[in-house]
Amino acid sequence: MKVTICIGSSCHVKGSRQVVDELQRLIDENNLGDKVDLAGTFCLGKCQQGVCVNVDEEFYSVTPDTVHDFFMENIKAKV
C-alpha cells in the first residue's frame, strides 16, 4: 500500500508533520512496515482541504486530530 502525505507549506501549517509522525508510529506499532510505503510530496493540488493524503491514489483530508481514526479505517483495515 502506498501512502503519500503532502508536506508542502499549506499542509505543513495544518499539521502534516504531526500526521507523518503519527502514521509512522502507528505503522510501526502495528507491524505494517513491510506492507505500507509511507512517502512525502510537496503538493497534491488540494491545498484548501487540509493535510492531503493519498492512499493508493485515493484522496483523503486528515488532521492531527483525525489521523488515528484515518489509519484504522483506511490503512490498517485495508492491508
Secondary structure in CASP SS format (residue, H / E / C, confidence):
PFRMAT SS
TARGET T0000
AUTHOR 0000-0000-0000
METHOD secondary structure of the structure
MODEL  1
M C 1.00
K E 1.00
V E 1.00
T E 1.00
I E 1.00
C E 1.00
I C 1.00
G C 1.00
S H 1.00
S H 1.00
C H 1.00
H H 1.00
V H 1.00
K C 1.00
G C 1.00
S H 1.00
R H 1.00
Q H 1.00
V H 1.00
V H 1.00
D H 1.00
E H 1.00
L H 1.00
Q H 1.00
R H 1.00
L H 1.00
I H 1.00
D H 1.00
E H 1.00
N C 1.00
N C 1.00
L C 1.00
G C 1.00
D C 1.00
K C 1.00
V C 1.00
D E 1.00
L E 1.00
A E 1.00
G E 1.00
T E 1.00
F C 1.00
C C 1.00
L C 1.00
G C 1.00
K C 1.00
C H 1.00
Q H 1.00
Q H 1.00
G C 1.00
V E 1.00
C E 1.00
V E 1.00
N E 1.00
V E 1.00
D C 1.00
E C 1.00
E E 1.00
F E 1.00
Y E 1.00
S E 1.00
V E 1.00
T C 1.00
P C 1.00
D C 1.00
T C 1.00
V H 1.00
H H 1.00
D H 1.00
F H 1.00
F H 1.00
M H 1.00
E H 1.00
N H 1.00
I C 1.00
K H 1.00
A H 1.00
K H 1.00
V C 1.00
END
